[in-house]
């Protein structure tokens, strides 16, 4: 209604028109499966994290930003973006035509970089061989933050384990940088270096052979002697060797104490030193 107020009769007229209202898009970024973590290997490779703007394409166009800088590799017609870098992501949505209204920037979505641990060398080393206070140190690298678990024991933030029993163990390294873990690294065959005090080669399947535990794949060689210093056997502690079966040239030897010597490399985390160890053990029948 339009009224002419300059007239005494207040002449007026009424007309109609159509008002077109377009609701602004309201983008809210989410990560695939609810994650906010992009997992990156030590060598830099990653599958990335798919981000969703929360606005279906349907004629919209998109501008993605990382730390305030527009991402030139983003597809302007796609409501998703594959993030491969950590940082603060935002998105702006335009459209649809003909009005092409421009949304406010979305709230910041922070992507965190992490990664599964990767072993350095064998993934561990042992110090204080043959002692009662041997130490196992786990050596890994990666983009995550890690905790360590020996067998089924509790997790710990330190990569150092003490008072470990002889024999093979499993250490698991967990990525705990975010609640969306990038995976668990298992390290098998972790062992202190020790030897049995006795063995019983009677064919019952228990303690039938003797060998040093924990020197596998080091190239070490063990020499076994009788009480008179006669060389009885030369063996390797490598995995393919079962050890000594208590015979000399195929003939079973009597129950007695036997001596051994072994030369081995020991790594302390910085350097490798060649050492020698001598002791004795018992053959029981």
Buried (B, 14 or more C-beta within 10 A) or exposed (E): EEEEEEEEEEEEEEEEEEEEEEEEBEBEBBBEEEBBBBBBBBEEEBEBBBBBBBBEBEEBBBBBBBEEEEBEEBBEEBBBBBBBBBBEBBBBBBBBEEEEEBBEBBEEBEBBBBBBBBBBEBBBBBBBBBEEEBBBBBBBEBBBEBBBBBEEEEEEEEBEBEEBEBEEBEBBBBBBBBEBBBBEBEBEBBBBBBBBEEBBBEEEEEEBBBBBBBBBEBEBBBBBBBEEEEEBBEBBBBEEEEBBBBEBEEEEBEEEEBBBEBEBEBBEEEEEEEEEBEEBBBBEE
